[in-house]
Amino acid sequence: MSRAASLGGVGSPWPWAVLAWAALLVAIVVSFRPAVPVIWGDTPSFVESALRTLEAGKPTVVGGRDPGYPAFLAVTFAFGGDLRMVVRLQQAAWAVLMLALAATAQATTRNAGGLVPIILVATYPGLLLFRNVLTAELLFAVFLNLATAGLLVATCVGKAARCYAVAASVLCAALAACFRLQGVLVPIATVLVGARLAWPCTSARLTVIAVSVAAALALLAAGSRFGASNSDQASAVFVPKTLFCNHLNIVLASDAARREIVSAAGDHADATMARLAADFAAEPGRWPMLGFFGDACLFDTALDRDVADDNGTTGGAASAYRRIFLVAVRDRPLAYAGKFVRQMAYGASVAWPPYGLDPAIPVSTDDVPHVSDIMTRHGRAAQPIDLQSGPVRIGPLSDLPRISAYLFRTLSTAFVIAVIFWTVTAVRRRRPRFSMRALIVIVMWAASIVTAAGAHTLDVWRYLIPAVPMVGLMLSLFAVEVAETIACLWTRTVVAGLEPRVTERLNNSETIRHLEGRPANELENRRPPQSAPGPDWENDHERQSGA
């Protein structure tokens, strides 16, 4: 049996695959927890947005939230569900995602060893805790990674099925963007990659993809932040103020931007500049990669009044924040580019962040009565047990925080090595299937975090957690490819070591001389043809590895 086969490849015994799937199912079952809703700081805004959406009949948001998750809550409430039902649906969505990831890894690698990183994803506390937390992270992660899985599956099927896989990926990507503005570039990346996979295609298949793109555009127009109604000041200024506050170092270093601030603040210019300096100096070590704590400025509501227009409208404040940010970037483009590059490099270095290592899910006790008041005000009083039950344990790895932290740092390093390996492979134009599949994962991973790197900071690990399953897929592809490459090289070495012995036996074989009836001196001078392992071995390896 070959080394690749022993890992559970195409020609391997089926028990390896069965064992890997059994381990995954055990990890999924063991990780389930009671359907206890957990309140975090964003939860009140989501619940308020959901109830207003239900009453208005259209996406309506407060607190700068994206409308996808409030719409999900509103539909659940409309069908008689409560907060516990929301948690059950999130748990079911997580289980579906884990099974889909495992099936994708099995289809793309044809190797049971490819399921090992997926099992680690299934036990990752950073994702497990969001099954109970009433925020958008879990469902954003589900649709984001289903879109990636669909594109990977498209590389394993025929052209007819490929178009439908691409169409499903486009719809999942659009839904992901509705849940988090962070994923706004994911549908674009999905369409571009999907078009490359499906080309060339017939008119019927092209119609399928075109319909999916049209449906995705309709979803984005109706269910994303672009189509939502802002019902409070925080929602109206959230995006431009986020850009302004998280680039406050560039703004304050730009003379042109400072002049814009003075012009917008008018008589309050001195007080505004002093307030910005104080916000910039607040908690300097909290976001080390950014260099300052941007939320100190973001939650400074007095700034909105200072930079608003004469009528004091939120539109005037939003316009001022946007204008000042653009002026600062135009004045100091290299500073912004450097910030973006550092953020992306940092994101790769902690691609599997050590998050959720507390024994139990932390609860924002200050927000529990707030959520209760919101639901009571809208005629949907929540049961006390739904909001104030005991702590919820996260998972086995949370009970081993030190070991888990080292494990996740190692996995992040392995992801960086995998990206370097893919880069070398792509430049050398080797292993085309591996290169294509790894490229899909890398593009989707980058699209999912690039907006956070450009507009906010990846010091907030919650922006990286939804992309962790894609890191697992990348490690699956990389691990199997490396294992099969090592097996191929090992076989080469064995054959090369046996070749001199075979040659010697042929030269000294009296039996061969007798059977062939040739003179001894003729057979002694005979040499077997030199093996040429180069192209043939490479092609064999490509076929074995599925590259």
Secondary structure, 3 states (H helix, E strand, C coil): CCHHHHCCCCCCCHHHHHHHHHHHHHHHHHCCCCCCCECCCCHHHHHHHHHHHHHHCCCEECCCCCCHHHHHHHHHHHCCCCHHHHHHHHHHHHHHHHHHHHHHHHHHHCCHHHHHHHHHHHCCHHHHHHHCECCCHHHHHHHHHHHHHHHHHHCCCCHHHHHHHHHHHHHHHHHHHHHCHHHCCHHHHHHHHHHHHHCCCCHHHHHHHHHHHHHHHHHHHHHCHHHCEECCHHHHHHHHHHHHHCCHHHHHHCHHHHHHHHHHHHHHHHHHHHHHHHHHHCCCCCCCCCCCCCHHHHCCHHHHHHHCCCCCCHHHHHHHHHHHHHHHHHHCHHHHHHHHHHHHHHHHHCCCCCCCCCCECCCCCCCHHHHHHHHHHCCCCCCHHHHHCCCCECCHHHHCHHHHHHHHHHHHHHHHHHHHHHHHHHHCCCCHHHHHHHHHHHHHHHHHHHHHHHHCCCCCHHHCHHHHHHHHHHHHHHHHHHHHHHHHHHHHHHHHHHHHHHHHHHHHCHHHHHHHCCCHHHHHCCCCCCCCHHHHHHHHHHHHHCC
